[in-house]
């Protein structure tokens, strides 16, 4: 049995590192991971407050399905929407860390 490293399969499917196809795949993957992490934060905060998705949706004026998509990382969340969600959950401050450029308060 011959085992092939995962990196070879990825190179074949998406191209070598540095190619436009590979860069696009890695950028999309990074976006998906960030969306998942934001969604998990929303879900965790909502559940800690014993709120249903429907109750959170009512607080910010969206349907339960939209909250579900946000929590699953299946919907792009804008900063205004993120602000409304986290404020509705009682999270009053959002800070964006720009590394050496400093930090920016989002709301």
PyMOL CGO cylinders between C-alpha atoms (Angstrom):
from pymol import cmd
from pymol.cgo import CYLINDER

trace = [
    CYLINDER, 0.00, 0.00, 0.00, 1.35, 3.40, -0.97, 0.3, 1, 1, 1, 1, 1, 1,
    CYLINDER, 1.35, 3.40, -0.97, 0.43, 6.33, 1.25, 0.3, 1, 1, 1, 1, 1, 1,
    CYLINDER, 0.43, 6.33, 1.25, 0.39, 9.78, -0.30, 0.3, 1, 1, 1, 1, 1, 1,
    CYLINDER, 0.39, 9.78, -0.30, 0.86, 12.83, 1.93, 0.3, 1, 1, 1, 1, 1, 1,
    CYLINDER, 0.86, 12.83, 1.93, -2.15, 15.13, 2.20, 0.3, 1, 1, 1, 1, 1, 1,
    CYLINDER, -2.15, 15.13, 2.20, -0.04, 18.04, 0.93, 0.3, 1, 1, 1, 1, 1, 1,
    CYLINDER, -0.04, 18.04, 0.93, 0.38, 16.25, -2.41, 0.3, 1, 1, 1, 1, 1, 1,
    CYLINDER, 0.38, 16.25, -2.41, -3.37, 15.79, -2.76, 0.3, 1, 1, 1, 1, 1, 1,
    CYLINDER, -3.37, 15.79, -2.76, -3.93, 19.46, -1.94, 0.3, 1, 1, 1, 1, 1, 1,
    CYLINDER, -3.93, 19.46, -1.94, -1.26, 20.51, -4.47, 0.3, 1, 1, 1, 1, 1, 1,
    CYLINDER, -1.26, 20.51, -4.47, -2.95, 18.39, -7.16, 0.3, 1, 1, 1, 1, 1, 1,
    CYLINDER, -2.95, 18.39, -7.16, -6.43, 19.69, -6.39, 0.3, 1, 1, 1, 1, 1, 1,
    CYLINDER, -6.43, 19.69, -6.39, -5.63, 23.39, -5.86, 0.3, 1, 1, 1, 1, 1, 1,
    CYLINDER, -5.63, 23.39, -5.86, -2.17, 23.94, -7.32, 0.3, 1, 1, 1, 1, 1, 1,
    CYLINDER, -2.17, 23.94, -7.32, 1.15, 24.61, -5.67, 0.3, 1, 1, 1, 1, 1, 1,
    CYLINDER, 1.15, 24.61, -5.67, 1.49, 27.32, -2.99, 0.3, 1, 1, 1, 1, 1, 1,
    CYLINDER, 1.49, 27.32, -2.99, 1.70, 30.76, -4.60, 0.3, 1, 1, 1, 1, 1, 1,
    CYLINDER, 1.70, 30.76, -4.60, -0.52, 29.96, -7.59, 0.3, 1, 1, 1, 1, 1, 1,
    CYLINDER, -0.52, 29.96, -7.59, -3.73, 31.98, -8.04, 0.3, 1, 1, 1, 1, 1, 1,
    CYLINDER, -3.73, 31.98, -8.04, -5.91, 28.89, -7.52, 0.3, 1, 1, 1, 1, 1, 1,
    CYLINDER, -5.91, 28.89, -7.52, -4.15, 27.91, -4.30, 0.3, 1, 1, 1, 1, 1, 1,
    CYLINDER, -4.15, 27.91, -4.30, -4.16, 31.49, -3.01, 0.3, 1, 1, 1, 1, 1, 1,
    CYLINDER, -4.16, 31.49, -3.01, -7.91, 31.74, -3.68, 0.3, 1, 1, 1, 1, 1, 1,
    CYLINDER, -7.91, 31.74, -3.68, -8.58, 28.44, -1.90, 0.3, 1, 1, 1, 1, 1, 1,
    CYLINDER, -8.58, 28.44, -1.90, -6.50, 29.45, 1.11, 0.3, 1, 1, 1, 1, 1, 1,
    CYLINDER, -6.50, 29.45, 1.11, -8.18, 32.88, 1.29, 0.3, 1, 1, 1, 1, 1, 1,
    CYLINDER, -8.18, 32.88, 1.29, -11.63, 31.27, 1.17, 0.3, 1, 1, 1, 1, 1, 1,
    CYLINDER, -11.63, 31.27, 1.17, -10.61, 28.77, 3.82, 0.3, 1, 1, 1, 1, 1, 1,
    CYLINDER, -10.61, 28.77, 3.82, -9.41, 31.61, 6.07, 0.3, 1, 1, 1, 1, 1, 1,
    CYLINDER, -9.41, 31.61, 6.07, -12.73, 33.46, 5.59, 0.3, 1, 1, 1, 1, 1, 1,
    CYLINDER, -12.73, 33.46, 5.59, -14.67, 30.30, 6.42, 0.3, 1, 1, 1, 1, 1, 1,
    CYLINDER, -14.67, 30.30, 6.42, -12.65, 29.76, 9.61, 0.3, 1, 1, 1, 1, 1, 1,
    CYLINDER, -12.65, 29.76, 9.61, -13.24, 33.35, 10.73, 0.3, 1, 1, 1, 1, 1, 1,
    CYLINDER, -13.24, 33.35, 10.73, -16.98, 33.08, 10.01, 0.3, 1, 1, 1, 1, 1, 1,
    CYLINDER, -16.98, 33.08, 10.01, -17.10, 29.84, 12.01, 0.3, 1, 1, 1, 1, 1, 1,
    CYLINDER, -17.10, 29.84, 12.01, -15.28, 31.43, 14.96, 0.3, 1, 1, 1, 1, 1, 1,
    CYLINDER, -15.28, 31.43, 14.96, -17.61, 34.46, 15.02, 0.3, 1, 1, 1, 1, 1, 1,
    CYLINDER, -17.61, 34.46, 15.02, -20.60, 32.13, 14.76, 0.3, 1, 1, 1, 1, 1, 1,
    CYLINDER, -20.60, 32.13, 14.76, -19.36, 30.03, 17.67, 0.3, 1, 1, 1, 1, 1, 1,
    CYLINDER, -19.36, 30.03, 17.67, -18.93, 33.18, 19.77, 0.3, 1, 1, 1, 1, 1, 1,
    CYLINDER, -18.93, 33.18, 19.77, -22.51, 34.23, 18.99, 0.3, 1, 1, 1, 1, 1, 1,
    CYLINDER, -22.51, 34.23, 18.99, -23.87, 30.76, 19.77, 0.3, 1, 1, 1, 1, 1, 1,
    CYLINDER, -23.87, 30.76, 19.77, -21.95, 30.50, 23.03, 0.3, 1, 1, 1, 1, 1, 1,
    CYLINDER, -21.95, 30.50, 23.03, -23.03, 33.94, 24.26, 0.3, 1, 1, 1, 1, 1, 1,
    CYLINDER, -23.03, 33.94, 24.26, -26.65, 33.25, 23.27, 0.3, 1, 1, 1, 1, 1, 1,
    CYLINDER, -26.65, 33.25, 23.27, -26.74, 29.90, 25.04, 0.3, 1, 1, 1, 1, 1, 1,
    CYLINDER, -26.74, 29.90, 25.04, -25.11, 31.31, 28.18, 0.3, 1, 1, 1, 1, 1, 1,
    CYLINDER, -25.11, 31.31, 28.18, -28.07, 33.71, 28.37, 0.3, 1, 1, 1, 1, 1, 1,
    CYLINDER, -28.07, 33.71, 28.37, -30.55, 30.87, 27.76, 0.3, 1, 1, 1, 1, 1, 1,
    CYLINDER, -30.55, 30.87, 27.76, -31.88, 32.58, 24.62, 0.3, 1, 1, 1, 1, 1, 1,
    CYLINDER, -31.88, 32.58, 24.62, -33.29, 30.76, 21.63, 0.3, 1, 1, 1, 1, 1, 1,
    CYLINDER, -33.29, 30.76, 21.63, -32.23, 31.74, 18.14, 0.3, 1, 1, 1, 1, 1, 1,
    CYLINDER, -32.23, 31.74, 18.14, -35.72, 33.13, 17.65, 0.3, 1, 1, 1, 1, 1, 1,
    CYLINDER, -35.72, 33.13, 17.65, -35.46, 35.33, 20.78, 0.3, 1, 1, 1, 1, 1, 1,
    CYLINDER, -35.46, 35.33, 20.78, -32.10, 36.72, 19.67, 0.3, 1, 1, 1, 1, 1, 1,
    CYLINDER, -32.10, 36.72, 19.67, -33.48, 37.33, 16.19, 0.3, 1, 1, 1, 1, 1, 1,
    CYLINDER, -33.48, 37.33, 16.19, -36.40, 39.27, 17.67, 0.3, 1, 1, 1, 1, 1, 1,
    CYLINDER, -36.40, 39.27, 17.67, -33.98, 41.45, 19.67, 0.3, 1, 1, 1, 1, 1, 1,
    CYLINDER, -33.98, 41.45, 19.67, -32.16, 42.55, 16.52, 0.3, 1, 1, 1, 1, 1, 1,
    CYLINDER, -32.16, 42.55, 16.52, -34.99, 42.37, 14.00, 0.3, 1, 1, 1, 1, 1, 1,
    CYLINDER, -34.99, 42.37, 14.00, -34.06, 39.32, 11.94, 0.3, 1, 1, 1, 1, 1, 1,
    CYLINDER, -34.06, 39.32, 11.94, -35.57, 35.87, 11.52, 0.3, 1, 1, 1, 1, 1, 1,
    CYLINDER, -35.57, 35.87, 11.52, -34.37, 32.79, 13.39, 0.3, 1, 1, 1, 1, 1, 1,
    CYLINDER, -34.37, 32.79, 13.39, -32.96, 31.37, 10.15, 0.3, 1, 1, 1, 1, 1, 1,
    CYLINDER, -32.96, 31.37, 10.15, -30.56, 34.30, 9.86, 0.3, 1, 1, 1, 1, 1, 1,
    CYLINDER, -30.56, 34.30, 9.86, -29.27, 33.69, 13.40, 0.3, 1, 1, 1, 1, 1, 1,
    CYLINDER, -29.27, 33.69, 13.40, -28.83, 30.01, 12.51, 0.3, 1, 1, 1, 1, 1, 1,
    CYLINDER, -28.83, 30.01, 12.51, -26.81, 30.90, 9.40, 0.3, 1, 1, 1, 1, 1, 1,
    CYLINDER, -26.81, 30.90, 9.40, -24.64, 33.32, 11.39, 0.3, 1, 1, 1, 1, 1, 1,
    CYLINDER, -24.64, 33.32, 11.39, -23.96, 30.76, 14.10, 0.3, 1, 1, 1, 1, 1, 1,
    CYLINDER, -23.96, 30.76, 14.10, -23.01, 28.12, 11.52, 0.3, 1, 1, 1, 1, 1, 1,
    CYLINDER, -23.01, 28.12, 11.52, -20.70, 30.56, 9.70, 0.3, 1, 1, 1, 1, 1, 1,
    CYLINDER, -20.70, 30.56, 9.70, -22.83, 30.19, 6.56, 0.3, 1, 1, 1, 1, 1, 1,
    CYLINDER, -22.83, 30.19, 6.56, -23.65, 33.86, 6.18, 0.3, 1, 1, 1, 1, 1, 1,
    CYLINDER, -23.65, 33.86, 6.18, -21.36, 36.86, 5.76, 0.3, 1, 1, 1, 1, 1, 1,
    CYLINDER, -21.36, 36.86, 5.76, -21.76, 39.10, 8.78, 0.3, 1, 1, 1, 1, 1, 1,
    CYLINDER, -21.76, 39.10, 8.78, -21.28, 42.82, 8.32, 0.3, 1, 1, 1, 1, 1, 1,
    CYLINDER, -21.28, 42.82, 8.32, -19.87, 45.01, 11.07, 0.3, 1, 1, 1, 1, 1, 1,
    CYLINDER, -19.87, 45.01, 11.07, -23.24, 46.74, 11.65, 0.3, 1, 1, 1, 1, 1, 1,
    CYLINDER, -23.24, 46.74, 11.65, -24.96, 43.36, 12.02, 0.3, 1, 1, 1, 1, 1, 1,
    CYLINDER, -24.96, 43.36, 12.02, -22.18, 42.07, 14.26, 0.3, 1, 1, 1, 1, 1, 1,
    CYLINDER, -22.18, 42.07, 14.26, -22.55, 45.17, 16.40, 0.3, 1, 1, 1, 1, 1, 1,
    CYLINDER, -22.55, 45.17, 16.40, -26.33, 44.67, 16.74, 0.3, 1, 1, 1, 1, 1, 1,
    CYLINDER, -26.33, 44.67, 16.74, -25.93, 40.98, 17.61, 0.3, 1, 1, 1, 1, 1, 1,
    CYLINDER, -25.93, 40.98, 17.61, -23.28, 41.47, 20.26, 0.3, 1, 1, 1, 1, 1, 1,
    CYLINDER, -23.28, 41.47, 20.26, -24.98, 44.53, 21.75, 0.3, 1, 1, 1, 1, 1, 1,
    CYLINDER, -24.98, 44.53, 21.75, -28.21, 42.49, 21.99, 0.3, 1, 1, 1, 1, 1, 1,
    CYLINDER, -28.21, 42.49, 21.99, -26.18, 39.87, 23.85, 0.3, 1, 1, 1, 1, 1, 1,
    CYLINDER, -26.18, 39.87, 23.85, -24.87, 42.52, 26.28, 0.3, 1, 1, 1, 1, 1, 1,
    CYLINDER, -24.87, 42.52, 26.28, -21.36, 42.68, 24.82, 0.3, 1, 1, 1, 1, 1, 1,
    CYLINDER, -21.36, 42.68, 24.82, -20.80, 46.42, 24.82, 0.3, 1, 1, 1, 1, 1, 1,
    CYLINDER, -20.80, 46.42, 24.82, -17.33, 46.66, 23.29, 0.3, 1, 1, 1, 1, 1, 1,
    CYLINDER, -17.33, 46.66, 23.29, -15.83, 45.24, 20.11, 0.3, 1, 1, 1, 1, 1, 1,
    CYLINDER, -15.83, 45.24, 20.11, -12.14, 45.79, 19.44, 0.3, 1, 1, 1, 1, 1, 1,
    CYLINDER, -12.14, 45.79, 19.44, -10.33, 45.04, 16.19, 0.3, 1, 1, 1, 1, 1, 1,
    CYLINDER, -10.33, 45.04, 16.19, -6.65, 44.26, 16.74, 0.3, 1, 1, 1, 1, 1, 1,
    CYLINDER, -6.65, 44.26, 16.74, -4.64, 45.51, 13.77, 0.3, 1, 1, 1, 1, 1, 1,
    CYLINDER, -4.64, 45.51, 13.77, -1.34, 44.28, 15.13, 0.3, 1, 1, 1, 1, 1, 1,
    CYLINDER, -1.34, 44.28, 15.13, 1.40, 46.89, 14.93, 0.3, 1, 1, 1, 1, 1, 1,
    CYLINDER, 1.40, 46.89, 14.93, -1.11, 49.46, 13.62, 0.3, 1, 1, 1, 1, 1, 1,
    CYLINDER, -1.11, 49.46, 13.62, -2.95, 49.33, 16.96, 0.3, 1, 1, 1, 1, 1, 1,
    CYLINDER, -2.95, 49.33, 16.96, -6.49, 48.56, 18.02, 0.3, 1, 1, 1, 1, 1, 1,
    CYLINDER, -6.49, 48.56, 18.02, -9.74, 50.09, 16.79, 0.3, 1, 1, 1, 1, 1, 1,
    CYLINDER, -9.74, 50.09, 16.79, -13.01, 50.16, 18.71, 0.3, 1, 1, 1, 1, 1, 1,
    CYLINDER, -13.01, 50.16, 18.71, -15.77, 48.85, 16.43, 0.3, 1, 1, 1, 1, 1, 1,
    CYLINDER, -15.77, 48.85, 16.43, -18.65, 49.79, 18.74, 0.3, 1, 1, 1, 1, 1, 1,
]
cmd.load_cgo(trace, "trace")
